[in-house]
């Protein structure tokens, strides 16, 4: 559901995809299937909903900033009117019958959902106009569902636009990806995320900048960090892992193993936690050269002290240890064993 009926205008940092979509609308050359790709939390789903509004908008209001077009496919403004027509309001609220949304049920999108979609598309649209189907996280379709969707794409229904979202085209069947117009979405820049957090969540600029820098381009990840009291967790994580101690004053191995055990039990936090540790090591590493580029600005005094006590070789060694652990876990390695090994290596002397 779109926030405050804001349409395309609320989608930050995606000027190229928005320009491409509005160009398709202006020219009336919208393909039967579109594939939005990019990491989670960068506006793919919001853009799909805004696009659905633009396709179905029935407002006749025109002004100099919103050119119209006439074609055999769609005839109206290239942007949704948002509040001038009942159609846009229903799409934004998730209540329009000709905007069909499919999302994973648990881990997968299942064949039952695609069969139900097929049955719906075999009928006329409710308002005898266009229909927009939005399949979010299409990469989570199981094999049967993928094959069923392929049949729909091979013989696309009239006046139907199917929008798929996925992390990458390579995660879909090649035969599905090849039948879609691809539109890539970029990770959001730190400034865009920070501004959103300040305006929507009321964060102070310093905290917003820290969260934005660690969100890796994802707005949804930034929101989740706020929700889970990230600032307090970060400080605990850096202390428990021994990252806030100088060389020679590091934590004993038993404490490192206790940290590894606790982190391994929070599987959904492991990757983000390792990213936080890497950001800290990076900050200590670059402080002497670029103090203005530090991510953890609220802990800059500690970073400054550590930067004088830690050697570049030691910091690079620790970064390499954490990155290797991250890669092993991402490749489905045993989290507990991997984190134990990481902890033992981090507590070892550099000599």
Secondary structure, DSSP 8 states (H G I E B T S, - for coil): --GGG-GGGG-TT-HHHHHHHHHHHHHT---SEEEEESSTTSSHHHHHHHHHHHHH------BTTB-B---SS--SBSS--SSSSHHHHHHHHT--TTEEEE--BTTBB-HHHHHHHHHHHTS--TTSS-EEEEETTGGGB-HHHHHHHHHHHHT--TTEEEEEEES-GGGS-HHHHTTSEEEE-----HHHHHHHHHHHH---HHHHHHHHHHTTT-HHHHHHHHHTTHHHHHHHHHHHTTTTS-TTS---HHHHHHHHHHHHT-GGGHHHHHHHHHHHHHHHHHTTT-GGG-S-GGGHHHHHHHHHHS-HHHHHHHHHHHHHHHHHHHTT--HHHHHHHHHHHHHS---
